[in-house]
Amino acid sequence: MSERIEADTSPYVEVESALRDEFAGVHSASTVTRCVEAAHYGALEVTGYAHPGLVERIARKHLHVLALVASERG
């Protein structure tokens, strides 16, 4: 099963790159990576497939929420 998951992650390289650019100066690259991975696995759990567009939307929401929480703390 891990082979399938590894094969499924390649379409998300572009998603991760786009979100890193979008959130540069707000979140570290590792935070973006974790959000993309969480969105990927969450979409798989809910729908059985993680379309890159869906993963991007979910990860972007996570990143916006994290930024909001960080701004409220600061």
C-alpha positions, 0 to 999 in steps of 0.5 A: 500500500505504501507504494500506491501512496508514494506514487500518488504524491507526485502530482502534489509537487506543483501544489506544494510549490505554488503554496510555498510561493503564495505563503512565502514569508508567512509559513516555512516550507516545512509547514506548507509540506505538512499541510499538503500532506495532511490535506492529501491524506484527509482527502483520501480518507473522506473521498478515496481519492485526492485530486490535486485541486482538492488537496490544494484547496484544503491545504490553502484553508489550513495555511490561512487558519494557521496564519490567522491563529499566529496573528492573533497570538502575536 
